[in-house]
């Protein structure tokens, strides 16, 4: 494997792990969603609320498929 692929795999795994941890944490869904929005905004990703909700729902659906 190329070094770039390894680096991207590690970063992708870290992001997926963080998403799983946030979504499975014993907190209210609204609190978790607001944390996800805050983290994404800190990273420079700004989406409208409806698009952000779609993204969070998609992440949650993918996690449900894995578990």
The first five atom37 places (N, CA, C, CB, O) and aatype in JSON, in Angstrom:
{
  "aatype": [20, 20, 20, 20, 20, 20, 20, 20, 20, 20, 20, 20, 20, 20, 20, 20, 20, 20, 20, 20, 20, 20, 20, 20, 20, 20, 20, 20, 20, 20, 20, 20, 20, 20, 20, 20, 20, 20, 20, 20, 20, 20, 20, 20, 20, 20, 20, 20, 20, 20, 20, 20, 20, 20, 20, 20, 20, 20, 20, 20, 20, 20, 20, 20, 20, 20, 20],
  "atom_mask": [
    [1, 1, 1, 1, 1],
    [1, 1, 1, 1, 1],
    [1, 1, 1, 1, 1],
    [1, 1, 1, 1, 1],
    [1, 1, 1, 1, 1],
    [1, 1, 1, 1, 1],
    [1, 1, 1, 1, 1],
    [1, 1, 1, 1, 1],
    [1, 1, 1, 1, 1],
    [1, 1, 1, 1, 1],
    [1, 1, 1, 1, 1],
    [1, 1, 1, 1, 1],
    [1, 1, 1, 1, 1],
    [1, 1, 1, 1, 1],
    [1, 1, 1, 1, 1],
    [1, 1, 1, 1, 1],
    [1, 1, 1, 1, 1],
    [1, 1, 1, 1, 1],
    [1, 1, 1, 1, 1],
    [1, 1, 1, 1, 1],
    [1, 1, 1, 1, 1],
    [1, 1, 1, 1, 1],
    [1, 1, 1, 1, 1],
    [1, 1, 1, 1, 1],
    [1, 1, 1, 1, 1],
    [1, 1, 1, 1, 1],
    [1, 1, 1, 1, 1],
    [1, 1, 1, 1, 1],
    [1, 1, 1, 1, 1],
    [1, 1, 1, 1, 1],
    [1, 1, 1, 1, 1],
    [1, 1, 1, 1, 1],
    [1, 1, 1, 1, 1],
    [1, 1, 1, 1, 1],
    [1, 1, 1, 1, 1],
    [1, 1, 1, 1, 1],
    [1, 1, 1, 1, 1],
    [1, 1, 1, 1, 1],
    [1, 1, 1, 1, 1],
    [1, 1, 1, 1, 1],
    [1, 1, 1, 1, 1],
    [1, 1, 1, 1, 1],
    [1, 1, 1, 1, 1],
    [1, 1, 1, 1, 1],
    [1, 1, 1, 1, 1],
    [1, 1, 1, 1, 1],
    [1, 1, 1, 1, 1],
    [1, 1, 1, 1, 1],
    [1, 1, 1, 1, 1],
    [1, 1, 1, 1, 1],
    [1, 1, 1, 1, 1],
    [1, 1, 1, 1, 1],
    [1, 1, 1, 1, 1],
    [1, 1, 1, 1, 1],
    [1, 1, 1, 1, 1],
    [1, 1, 1, 1, 1],
    [1, 1, 1, 1, 1],
    [1, 1, 1, 1, 1],
    [1, 1, 1, 1, 1],
    [1, 1, 1, 1, 1],
    [1, 1, 1, 1, 1],
    [1, 1, 1, 1, 1],
    [1, 1, 1, 1, 1],
    [1, 1, 1, 1, 1],
    [1, 1, 1, 1, 1],
    [1, 1, 1, 1, 1],
    [1, 1, 1, 1, 1]
  ],
  "atom_positions": [
    [[0.84, -1.19, 0.0], [0.0, 0.0, 0.0], [0.87, 1.25, 0.0], [-0.95, 0.0, 1.21], [1.97, 1.26, 0.55]],
    [[0.36, 2.25, -0.62], [1.07, 3.52, -0.65], [0.92, 4.2, 0.7], [0.55, 4.42, -1.79], [-0.11, 4.05, 1.37]],
    [[1.94, 4.96, 1.11], [1.87, 5.67, 2.4], [0.64, 6.57, 2.53], [3.11, 6.5, 2.61], [0.08, 6.69, 3.62]],
    [[0.23, 7.19, 1.44], [-0.93, 8.07, 1.49], [-2.19, 7.28, 1.83], [-1.11, 8.79, 0.15], [-3.04, 7.75, 2.58]],
    [[-2.32, 6.08, 1.27], [-3.48, 5.24, 1.56], [-3.51, 4.83, 3.03], [-3.48, 3.98, 0.68], [-4.58, 4.79, 3.65]],
    [[-2.35, 4.54, 3.58], [-2.27, 4.18, 4.99], [-2.7, 5.35, 5.87], [-0.85, 3.73, 5.36], [-3.46, 5.19, 6.82]],
    [[-2.2, 6.53, 5.54], [-2.54, 7.72, 6.32], [-4.03, 8.01, 6.23], [-1.74, 8.94, 5.83], [-4.67, 8.3, 7.25]],
    [[-4.6, 7.93, 5.02], [-6.03, 8.17, 4.85], [-6.86, 7.12, 5.58], [-6.39, 8.19, 3.38], [-7.92, 7.43, 6.12]],
    [[-6.39, 5.88, 5.59], [-7.1, 4.82, 6.31], [-7.12, 5.09, 7.81], [-6.46, 3.45, 6.03], [-8.14, 4.9, 8.47]],
    [[-6.0, 5.52, 8.34], [-5.92, 5.82, 9.77], [-6.83, 6.99, 10.12], [-4.46, 6.13, 10.18], [-7.55, 6.94, 11.12]],
    [[-6.8, 8.03, 9.31], [-7.66, 9.19, 9.56], [-9.12, 8.8, 9.45], [-7.33, 10.33, 8.58], [-9.94, 9.19, 10.29]],
    [[-9.47, 8.03, 8.43], [-10.85, 7.57, 8.26], [-11.31, 6.73, 9.44], [-11.0, 6.78, 6.97], [-12.44, 6.88, 9.9]],
    [[-10.45, 5.86, 9.92], [-10.78, 5.03, 11.07], [-10.98, 5.86, 12.33], [-9.69, 4.0, 11.31], [-11.87, 5.59, 13.14]],
    [[-10.15, 6.87, 12.5], [-10.28, 7.73, 13.67], [-11.59, 8.51, 13.63], [-9.09, 8.71, 13.75], [-12.27, 8.65, 14.65]],
    [[-11.95, 9.02, 12.46], [-13.2, 9.75, 12.32], [-14.39, 8.83, 12.57], [-13.31, 10.39, 10.92], [-15.33, 9.2, 13.28]],
    [[-14.35, 7.64, 11.99], [-15.44, 6.68, 12.2], [-15.55, 6.29, 13.67], [-15.23, 5.42, 11.33], [-16.66, 6.2, 14.2]],
    [[-14.43, 6.07, 14.32], [-14.44, 5.72, 15.74], [-15.0, 6.84, 16.6], [-13.04, 5.38, 16.2], [-15.75, 6.59, 17.54]],
    [[-14.62, 8.05, 16.27], [-15.14, 9.19, 17.03], [-16.65, 9.33, 16.82], [-14.43, 10.48, 16.61], [-17.38, 9.62, 17.77]],
    [[-17.1, 9.12, 15.59], [-18.54, 9.21, 15.31], [-19.3, 8.13, 16.07], [-18.81, 9.08, 13.8], [-20.36, 8.4, 16.64]],
    [[-18.78, 6.92, 16.08], [-19.43, 5.82, 16.81], [-19.48, 6.15, 18.29], [-18.7, 4.48, 16.58], [-20.51, 5.98, 18.95]],
    [[-18.38, 6.62, 18.82], [-18.33, 6.96, 20.24], [-19.33, 8.05, 20.6], [-16.94, 7.4, 20.62], [-19.98, 7.98, 21.64]],
    [[-19.43, 9.05, 19.76], [-20.38, 10.13, 20.03], [-21.82, 9.64, 19.94], [-20.16, 11.28, 19.05], [-22.65, 9.99, 20.78]],
    [[-22.11, 8.85, 18.92], [-23.5, 8.44, 18.71], [-23.95, 7.37, 19.71], [-23.66, 7.92, 17.31], [-25.15, 7.24, 19.96]],
    [[-23.03, 6.63, 20.27], [-23.41, 5.6, 21.23], [-23.25, 6.05, 22.68], [-22.58, 4.36, 20.99], [-23.52, 5.29, 23.61]],
    [[-22.82, 7.27, 22.86], [-22.65, 7.8, 24.22], [-24.02, 7.94, 24.89], [-21.91, 9.17, 24.19], [-25.02, 8.18, 24.22]],
    [[-24.05, 7.8, 26.19], [-25.34, 7.88, 26.91], [-25.81, 9.32, 27.14], [-25.22, 7.18, 28.24], [-26.09, 9.71, 28.27]],
    [[-25.91, 10.07, 26.07], [-26.41, 11.44, 26.16], [-27.62, 11.59, 25.26], [-25.31, 12.46, 25.77], [-27.88, 10.73, 24.41]],
    [[-28.33, 12.67, 25.45], [-29.48, 12.95, 24.58], [-29.01, 13.11, 23.15], [-30.21, 14.22, 25.05], [-27.9, 13.57, 22.89]],
    [[-29.88, 12.73, 22.21], [-29.55, 12.86, 20.8], [-29.29, 14.29, 20.39], [-30.66, 12.3, 19.96], [-28.4, 14.56, 19.58]],
    [[-30.06, 15.22, 20.95], [-29.87, 16.64, 20.62], [-28.49, 17.11, 21.06], [-30.96, 17.49, 21.28], [-27.83, 17.87, 20.34]],
    [[-28.05, 16.67, 22.23], [-26.74, 17.08, 22.73], [-25.63, 16.53, 21.84], [-26.55, 16.6, 24.17], [-24.66, 17.22, 21.53]],
    [[-25.79, 15.27, 21.44], [-24.79, 14.65, 20.58], [-24.74, 15.34, 19.22], [-25.08, 13.15, 20.4], [-23.67, 15.61, 18.69]],
    [[-25.91, 15.62, 18.67], [-25.97, 16.29, 17.38], [-25.32, 17.68, 17.46], [-27.42, 16.41, 16.9], [-24.61, 18.09, 16.54]],
    [[-25.58, 18.4, 18.53], [-24.98, 19.73, 18.65], [-23.46, 19.64, 18.78], [-25.57, 20.47, 19.87], [-22.75, 20.52, 18.29]],
    [[-22.97, 18.59, 19.42], [-21.52, 18.4, 19.52], [-20.93, 18.09, 18.14], [-21.19, 17.26, 20.5], [-19.86, 18.61, 17.79]],
    [[-21.62, 17.25, 17.37], [-21.15, 16.93, 16.03], [-21.1, 18.2, 15.19], [-22.05, 15.87, 15.37], [-20.11, 18.44, 14.48]],
    [[-22.14, 19.01, 15.25], [-22.18, 20.26, 14.5], [-21.03, 21.16, 14.92], [-23.53, 20.98, 14.7], [-20.37, 21.76, 14.07]],
    [[-20.8, 21.27, 16.21], [-19.73, 22.12, 16.72], [-18.37, 21.65, 16.2], [-19.74, 22.13, 18.26], [-17.55, 22.47, 15.77]],
    [[-18.13, 20.35, 16.25], [-16.85, 19.8, 15.79], [-16.67, 20.06, 14.3], [-16.76, 18.3, 16.09], [-15.59, 20.46, 13.86]],
    [[-17.73, 19.81, 13.52], [-17.63, 20.05, 12.08], [-17.39, 21.52, 11.77], [-18.9, 19.57, 11.38], [-16.62, 21.84, 10.86]],
    [[-18.03, 22.41, 12.5], [-17.81, 23.86, 12.28], [-16.39, 24.25, 12.63], [-18.81, 24.7, 13.1], [-15.8, 25.1, 11.95]],
    [[-15.83, 23.64, 13.69], [-14.45, 23.92, 14.07], [-13.48, 23.49, 12.97], [-14.1, 23.22, 15.39], [-12.42, 24.08, 12.79]],
    [[-13.87, 22.44, 12.24], [-13.04, 21.93, 11.14], [-13.29, 22.69, 9.84], [-13.3, 20.45, 10.93], [-12.66, 22.39, 8.83]],
    [[-14.19, 23.66, 9.87], [-14.45, 24.48, 8.7], [-15.56, 23.94, 7.81], [-13.22, 24.61, 7.91], [-15.71, 24.4, 6.67]],
    [[-16.34, 22.99, 8.3], [-17.44, 22.42, 7.52], [-18.73, 23.07, 8.0], [-17.5, 20.86, 7.66], [-19.21, 22.78, 9.1]],
    [[-19.28, 23.93, 7.18], [-20.51, 24.62, 7.54], [-21.63, 24.18, 6.6], [-20.32, 26.15, 7.48], [-21.56, 24.4, 5.39]],
    [[-22.64, 23.58, 7.16], [-23.8, 23.12, 6.39], [-25.07, 23.7, 6.99], [-23.87, 21.56, 6.37], [-25.11, 24.06, 8.17]],
    [[-26.09, 23.79, 6.16], [-27.39, 24.21, 6.69], [-27.89, 23.13, 7.63], [-28.41, 24.47, 5.54], [-27.48, 21.97, 7.54]],
    [[-28.79, 23.51, 8.53], [-29.29, 22.58, 9.54], [-29.88, 21.33, 8.92], [-30.33, 23.26, 10.42], [-29.64, 20.23, 9.42]],
    [[-30.63, 21.47, 7.85], [-31.25, 20.3, 7.22], [-30.18, 19.36, 6.65], [-32.22, 20.73, 6.12], [-30.3, 18.14, 6.78]],
    [[-29.16, 19.91, 6.03], [-28.08, 19.09, 5.48], [-27.28, 18.43, 6.6], [-27.15, 19.95, 4.59], [-26.86, 17.28, 6.47]],
    [[-27.07, 19.16, 7.7], [-26.35, 18.61, 8.83], [-27.13, 17.45, 9.43], [-26.09, 19.69, 9.89], [-26.55, 16.42, 9.78]],
    [[-28.45, 17.61, 9.55], [-29.29, 16.53, 10.07], [-29.22, 15.31, 9.16], [-30.74, 17.0, 10.22], [-29.18, 14.17, 9.65]],
    [[-29.22, 15.53, 7.85], [-29.11, 14.42, 6.92], [-27.78, 13.69, 7.1], [-29.25, 14.91, 5.47], [-27.74, 12.46, 7.08]],
    [[-26.7, 14.45, 7.28], [-25.39, 13.85, 7.48], [-25.35, 13.03, 8.76], [-24.31, 14.94, 7.52], [-24.86, 11.9, 8.75]],
    [[-25.86, 13.57, 9.84], [-25.89, 12.86, 11.11], [-26.74, 11.6, 11.0], [-26.42, 13.78, 12.23], [-26.36, 10.54, 11.52]],
    [[-27.9, 11.7, 10.34], [-28.75, 10.52, 10.16], [-28.04, 9.45, 9.34], [-30.07, 10.92, 9.47], [-28.16, 8.26, 9.64]],
    [[-27.32, 9.87, 8.32], [-26.59, 8.91, 7.49], [-25.51, 8.21, 8.29], [-25.98, 9.62, 6.27], [-25.33, 7.0, 8.17]],
    [[-24.78, 8.96, 9.11], [-23.75, 8.38, 9.97], [-24.4, 7.37, 10.92], [-22.99, 9.48, 10.76], [-23.88, 6.27, 11.12]],
    [[-25.51, 7.77, 11.51], [-26.2, 6.88, 12.45], [-26.69, 5.61, 11.76], [-27.39, 7.62, 13.1], [-26.57, 4.52, 12.33]],
    [[-27.23, 5.72, 10.55], [-27.68, 4.55, 9.8], [-26.53, 3.6, 9.5], [-28.36, 4.98, 8.5], [-26.67, 2.39, 9.62]],
    [[-25.39, 4.16, 9.12], [-24.23, 3.32, 8.81], [-23.74, 2.6, 10.07], [-23.1, 4.17, 8.21], [-23.32, 1.45, 9.99]],
    [[-23.8, 3.27, 11.19], [-23.38, 2.64, 12.44], [-24.34, 1.51, 12.81], [-23.31, 3.68, 13.57], [-23.91, 0.45, 13.27]],
    [[-25.62, 1.73, 12.62], [-26.63, 0.69, 12.91], [-26.39, -0.54, 12.05], [-28.06, 1.24, 12.68], [-26.57, -1.66, 12.52]],
    [[-25.99, -0.35, 10.8], [-25.71, -1.48, 9.91], [-24.53, -2.3, 10.4], [-25.45, -0.98, 8.49], [-24.53, -3.52, 10.3]],
    [[-23.52, -1.62, 10.94], [-22.32, -2.29, 11.43], [-22.61, -3.06, 12.71], [-21.19, -1.28, 11.66], [-22.11, -4.17, 12.91]],
    [[-23.4, -2.46, 13.57], [-23.69, -3.1, 14.86], [-24.82, -4.08, 14.66], [-24.06, -2.06, 15.94], [-25.24, -4.74, 15.62]]
  ]
}
